Amino acid sequence: MADPFADAGRNPRVSPYLSNAASLTSTPVRVPPAAAWLGITGALPFITLAAFAAGDVAGARDFHLFALNAYAALILSFLGGVQWGLTIAHGGADGMWGRLLVAVAPSLAGWCTLLTAPRAGQLLLAAAFVAVLAVDLRAHACGLVPRWYRRLRWPLTVTVVLSLLLAAAA
Protein backbone atom coordinates (compact mmCIF):
# COMPACT_ATOMS: atom_id res chain seq x y z
CA MET A 1 0.00 0.00 0.00
CA ALA A 2 1.23 3.46 -0.84
CA ASP A 3 2.24 5.75 1.99
CA PRO A 4 -0.90 7.76 2.79
CA PHE A 5 1.27 10.61 4.05
CA ALA A 6 3.46 10.81 0.95
CA ASP A 7 2.11 14.22 -0.08
CA ALA A 8 1.76 15.55 3.44
CA GLY A 9 3.21 18.95 4.09
CA ARG A 10 3.58 19.69 0.36
CA ASN A 11 0.04 20.78 -0.23
CA PRO A 12 -0.10 24.44 -1.17
CA ARG A 13 -3.70 24.64 0.11
CA VAL A 14 -3.80 25.09 3.83
CA SER A 15 -6.95 25.09 5.89
CA PRO A 16 -8.04 28.50 7.17
CA TYR A 17 -7.78 26.92 10.63
CA LEU A 18 -4.06 26.43 10.10
CA SER A 19 -2.80 29.82 9.04
CA ASN A 20 0.66 28.45 8.40
CA ALA A 21 1.45 24.74 8.12
CA ALA A 22 5.02 25.44 9.20
CA SER A 23 3.68 26.73 12.51
CA LEU A 24 3.09 23.14 13.61
CA THR A 25 6.79 22.39 13.44
CA SER A 26 7.66 25.54 15.34
CA THR A 27 5.33 24.82 18.28
CA PRO A 28 6.88 24.20 21.69
CA VAL A 29 7.95 20.67 22.55
CA ARG A 30 6.34 20.92 26.00
CA VAL A 31 2.90 19.30 26.16
CA PRO A 32 0.28 21.96 26.95
CA PRO A 33 -1.13 21.48 30.47
CA ALA A 34 -4.70 20.98 29.22
CA ALA A 35 -3.63 18.18 26.87
CA ALA A 36 -1.47 16.59 29.56
CA TRP A 37 -4.21 16.64 32.21
CA LEU A 38 -6.92 15.41 29.85
CA GLY A 39 -4.62 12.70 28.55
CA ILE A 40 -3.80 11.53 32.06
CA THR A 41 -7.43 11.53 33.16
CA GLY A 42 -8.32 9.68 29.97
CA ALA A 43 -5.80 6.99 30.92
CA LEU A 44 -7.30 6.47 34.38
CA PRO A 45 -10.20 4.25 33.20
CA PHE A 46 -7.67 1.96 31.48
CA ILE A 47 -5.62 1.61 34.65
CA THR A 48 -8.62 1.26 36.94
CA LEU A 49 -10.58 -1.22 34.84
CA ALA A 50 -7.51 -3.37 34.17
CA ALA A 51 -6.69 -3.45 37.88
CA PHE A 52 -10.31 -4.26 38.78
CA ALA A 53 -10.38 -7.06 36.21
CA ALA A 54 -7.06 -8.47 37.39
CA GLY A 55 -8.18 -8.37 41.02
CA ASP A 56 -11.70 -9.59 40.24
CA VAL A 57 -13.04 -6.69 42.31
CA ALA A 58 -16.59 -7.41 43.52
CA GLY A 59 -16.62 -10.61 41.48
CA ALA A 60 -17.29 -8.54 38.38
CA ARG A 61 -14.33 -9.49 36.19
CA ASP A 62 -16.45 -9.98 33.06
CA PHE A 63 -18.05 -6.57 33.48
CA HIS A 64 -14.66 -4.88 33.97
CA LEU A 65 -13.21 -6.66 30.93
CA PHE A 66 -16.13 -5.56 28.75
CA ALA A 67 -16.04 -2.02 30.13
CA LEU A 68 -12.32 -1.83 29.39
CA ASN A 69 -12.80 -3.03 25.83
CA ALA A 70 -15.68 -0.63 25.23
CA TYR A 71 -13.68 2.32 26.55
CA ALA A 72 -10.62 1.27 24.53
CA ALA A 73 -12.74 1.03 21.36
CA LEU A 74 -14.12 4.49 22.05
CA ILE A 75 -10.67 6.02 22.56
CA LEU A 76 -9.33 4.21 19.50
CA SER A 77 -12.14 5.79 17.49
CA PHE A 78 -11.21 9.20 18.93
CA LEU A 79 -7.62 8.72 17.77
CA GLY A 80 -8.88 7.89 14.28
CA GLY A 81 -10.84 11.14 14.44
CA VAL A 82 -7.58 12.98 15.06
CA GLN A 83 -6.24 11.57 11.78
CA TRP A 84 -9.48 12.47 9.99
CA GLY A 85 -9.20 16.04 11.26
CA LEU A 86 -5.58 16.29 10.18
CA THR A 87 -6.49 15.04 6.72
CA ILE A 88 -9.29 17.51 6.12
CA ALA A 89 -7.37 20.38 7.73
CA HIS A 90 -4.49 19.94 5.33
CA GLY A 91 -6.84 19.71 2.32
CA GLY A 92 -5.94 18.52 -1.14
CA ALA A 93 -7.22 15.48 -2.99
CA ASP A 94 -3.85 13.77 -3.45
CA GLY A 95 -3.63 10.85 -1.07
CA MET A 96 -6.87 11.77 0.67
CA TRP A 97 -8.44 8.34 0.15
CA GLY A 98 -5.50 6.62 1.79
CA ARG A 99 -5.35 9.00 4.74
CA LEU A 100 -9.11 8.85 5.31
CA LEU A 101 -9.01 5.04 5.19
CA VAL A 102 -6.26 5.13 7.80
CA ALA A 103 -8.46 7.48 9.84
CA VAL A 104 -11.55 5.25 9.85
CA ALA A 105 -9.66 1.99 10.44
CA PRO A 106 -9.36 2.52 14.24
CA SER A 107 -13.13 2.92 14.62
CA LEU A 108 -13.81 -0.23 12.64
CA ALA A 109 -11.11 -2.18 14.46
CA GLY A 110 -12.42 -1.06 17.84
CA TRP A 111 -15.97 -2.05 16.94
CA CYS A 112 -14.83 -5.46 15.72
CA THR A 113 -13.07 -6.13 19.02
CA LEU A 114 -16.38 -5.70 20.82
CA LEU A 115 -17.67 -8.67 18.84
CA THR A 116 -14.90 -10.97 20.08
CA ALA A 117 -14.18 -12.64 23.39
CA PRO A 118 -12.90 -10.05 25.90
CA ARG A 119 -9.33 -11.34 26.11
CA ALA A 120 -8.97 -11.65 22.34
CA GLY A 121 -10.39 -8.13 22.10
CA GLN A 122 -7.79 -6.79 24.51
CA LEU A 123 -4.96 -8.28 22.47
CA LEU A 124 -6.39 -6.89 19.24
CA LEU A 125 -6.97 -3.50 20.86
CA ALA A 126 -3.39 -3.42 22.17
CA ALA A 127 -2.12 -4.11 18.64
CA ALA A 128 -4.44 -1.45 17.22
CA PHE A 129 -3.16 1.17 19.68
CA VAL A 130 0.41 0.38 18.64
CA ALA A 131 -0.59 0.69 14.97
CA VAL A 132 -2.28 4.05 15.60
CA LEU A 133 0.81 5.26 17.43
CA ALA A 134 2.87 4.33 14.36
CA VAL A 135 0.50 6.40 12.19
CA ASP A 136 0.74 9.31 14.63
CA LEU A 137 4.53 9.11 14.63
CA ARG A 138 4.47 9.19 10.83
CA ALA A 139 2.23 12.26 10.93
CA HIS A 140 4.71 13.80 13.40
CA ALA A 141 7.62 13.06 11.07
CA CYS A 142 5.73 14.79 8.25
CA GLY A 143 5.12 17.87 10.41
CA LEU A 144 1.35 17.39 10.46
CA VAL A 145 0.97 17.54 14.25
CA PRO A 146 2.43 19.84 16.87
CA ARG A 147 5.89 18.83 18.08
CA TRP A 148 4.53 18.07 21.57
CA TYR A 149 2.01 15.53 20.26
CA ARG A 150 4.56 12.71 20.16
CA ARG A 151 5.51 13.37 23.79
CA LEU A 152 1.85 13.05 24.74
CA ARG A 153 1.10 9.95 22.71
CA TRP A 154 4.05 7.73 23.73
CA PRO A 155 3.39 7.47 27.49
CA LEU A 156 -0.37 7.30 27.00
CA THR A 157 -0.05 4.49 24.47
CA VAL A 158 2.34 2.57 26.72
CA THR A 159 -0.13 2.94 29.61
CA VAL A 160 -3.05 1.81 27.46
CA VAL A 161 -1.22 -1.18 25.97
CA LEU A 162 0.10 -2.35 29.34
CA SER A 163 -3.39 -2.01 30.85
CA LEU A 164 -4.92 -4.05 28.04
CA LEU A 165 -2.26 -6.73 28.35
CA LEU A 166 -2.71 -6.89 32.12
CA ALA A 167 -6.43 -7.36 31.67
CA ALA A 168 -5.91 -10.01 28.98
CA ALA A 169 -3.68 -11.93 31.38
CA ALA A 170 -6.23 -11.68 34.21
C-alpha positions as CSV (number, residue, x, y, z in Angstrom):
1,M,0.0,0.0,0.0
2,A,1.2,3.5,-0.8
3,D,2.2,5.8,2.0
4,P,-0.9,7.8,2.8
5,F,1.3,10.6,4.0
6,A,3.5,10.8,0.9
7,D,2.1,14.2,-0.1
8,A,1.8,15.5,3.4
9,G,3.2,18.9,4.1
10,R,3.6,19.7,0.4
11,N,0.0,20.8,-0.2
12,P,-0.1,24.4,-1.2
13,R,-3.7,24.6,0.1
14,V,-3.8,25.1,3.8
15,S,-7.0,25.1,5.9
16,P,-8.0,28.5,7.2
17,Y,-7.8,26.9,10.6
18,L,-4.1,26.4,10.1
19,S,-2.8,29.8,9.0
20,N,0.7,28.4,8.4
21,A,1.5,24.7,8.1
22,A,5.0,25.4,9.2
23,S,3.7,26.7,12.5
24,L,3.1,23.1,13.6
25,T,6.8,22.4,13.4
26,S,7.7,25.5,15.3
27,T,5.3,24.8,18.3
28,P,6.9,24.2,21.7
29,V,7.9,20.7,22.5
30,R,6.3,20.9,26.0
31,V,2.9,19.3,26.2
32,P,0.3,22.0,27.0
33,P,-1.1,21.5,30.5
34,A,-4.7,21.0,29.2
35,A,-3.6,18.2,26.9
36,A,-1.5,16.6,29.6
37,W,-4.2,16.6,32.2
38,L,-6.9,15.4,29.9
39,G,-4.6,12.7,28.5
40,I,-3.8,11.5,32.1
41,T,-7.4,11.5,33.2
42,G,-8.3,9.7,30.0
43,A,-5.8,7.0,30.9
44,L,-7.3,6.5,34.4
45,P,-10.2,4.3,33.2
46,F,-7.7,2.0,31.5
47,I,-5.6,1.6,34.7
48,T,-8.6,1.3,36.9
49,L,-10.6,-1.2,34.8
50,A,-7.5,-3.4,34.2
51,A,-6.7,-3.5,37.9
52,F,-10.3,-4.3,38.8
53,A,-10.4,-7.1,36.2
54,A,-7.1,-8.5,37.4
55,G,-8.2,-8.4,41.0
56,D,-11.7,-9.6,40.2
57,V,-13.0,-6.7,42.3
58,A,-16.6,-7.4,43.5
59,G,-16.6,-10.6,41.5
60,A,-17.3,-8.5,38.4
61,R,-14.3,-9.5,36.2
62,D,-16.4,-10.0,33.1
63,F,-18.0,-6.6,33.5
64,H,-14.7,-4.9,34.0
65,L,-13.2,-6.7,30.9
66,F,-16.1,-5.6,28.8
67,A,-16.0,-2.0,30.1
68,L,-12.3,-1.8,29.4
69,N,-12.8,-3.0,25.8
70,A,-15.7,-0.6,25.2
71,Y,-13.7,2.3,26.6
72,A,-10.6,1.3,24.5
73,A,-12.7,1.0,21.4
74,L,-14.1,4.5,22.0
75,I,-10.7,6.0,22.6
76,L,-9.3,4.2,19.5
77,S,-12.1,5.8,17.5
78,F,-11.2,9.2,18.9
79,L,-7.6,8.7,17.8
80,G,-8.9,7.9,14.3
81,G,-10.8,11.1,14.4
82,V,-7.6,13.0,15.1
83,Q,-6.2,11.6,11.8
84,W,-9.5,12.5,10.0
85,G,-9.2,16.0,11.3
86,L,-5.6,16.3,10.2
87,T,-6.5,15.0,6.7
88,I,-9.3,17.5,6.1
89,A,-7.4,20.4,7.7
90,H,-4.5,19.9,5.3
91,G,-6.8,19.7,2.3
92,G,-5.9,18.5,-1.1
93,A,-7.2,15.5,-3.0
94,D,-3.9,13.8,-3.5
95,G,-3.6,10.8,-1.1
96,M,-6.9,11.8,0.7
97,W,-8.4,8.3,0.1
98,G,-5.5,6.6,1.8
99,R,-5.4,9.0,4.7
100,L,-9.1,8.8,5.3
101,L,-9.0,5.0,5.2
102,V,-6.3,5.1,7.8
103,A,-8.5,7.5,9.8
104,V,-11.5,5.2,9.9
105,A,-9.7,2.0,10.4
106,P,-9.4,2.5,14.2
107,S,-13.1,2.9,14.6
108,L,-13.8,-0.2,12.6
109,A,-11.1,-2.2,14.5
110,G,-12.4,-1.1,17.8
111,W,-16.0,-2.0,16.9
112,C,-14.8,-5.5,15.7
113,T,-13.1,-6.1,19.0
114,L,-16.4,-5.7,20.8
115,L,-17.7,-8.7,18.8
116,T,-14.9,-11.0,20.1
117,A,-14.2,-12.6,23.4
118,P,-12.9,-10.1,25.9
119,R,-9.3,-11.3,26.1
120,A,-9.0,-11.6,22.3
121,G,-10.4,-8.1,22.1
122,Q,-7.8,-6.8,24.5
123,L,-5.0,-8.3,22.5
124,L,-6.4,-6.9,19.2
125,L,-7.0,-3.5,20.9
126,A,-3.4,-3.4,22.2
127,A,-2.1,-4.1,18.6
128,A,-4.4,-1.4,17.2
129,F,-3.2,1.2,19.7
130,V,0.4,0.4,18.6
131,A,-0.6,0.7,15.0
132,V,-2.3,4.1,15.6
133,L,0.8,5.3,17.4
134,A,2.9,4.3,14.4
135,V,0.5,6.4,12.2
136,D,0.7,9.3,14.6
137,L,4.5,9.1,14.6
138,R,4.5,9.2,10.8
139,A,2.2,12.3,10.9
140,H,4.7,13.8,13.4
141,A,7.6,13.1,11.1
142,C,5.7,14.8,8.2
143,G,5.1,17.9,10.4
144,L,1.4,17.4,10.5
145,V,1.0,17.5,14.2
146,P,2.4,19.8,16.9
147,R,5.9,18.8,18.1
148,W,4.5,18.1,21.6
149,Y,2.0,15.5,20.3
150,R,4.6,12.7,20.2
151,R,5.5,13.4,23.8
152,L,1.9,13.1,24.7
153,R,1.1,9.9,22.7
154,W,4.0,7.7,23.7
155,P,3.4,7.5,27.5
156,L,-0.4,7.3,27.0
157,T,-0.1,4.5,24.5
158,V,2.3,2.6,26.7
159,T,-0.1,2.9,29.6
160,V,-3.1,1.8,27.5
161,V,-1.2,-1.2,26.0
162,L,0.1,-2.4,29.3
163,S,-3.4,-2.0,30.9
164,L,-4.9,-4.0,28.0
165,L,-2.3,-6.7,28.4
166,L,-2.7,-6.9,32.1
167,A,-6.4,-7.4,31.7
168,A,-5.9,-10.0,29.0
169,A,-3.7,-11.9,31.4
170,A,-6.2,-11.7,34.2
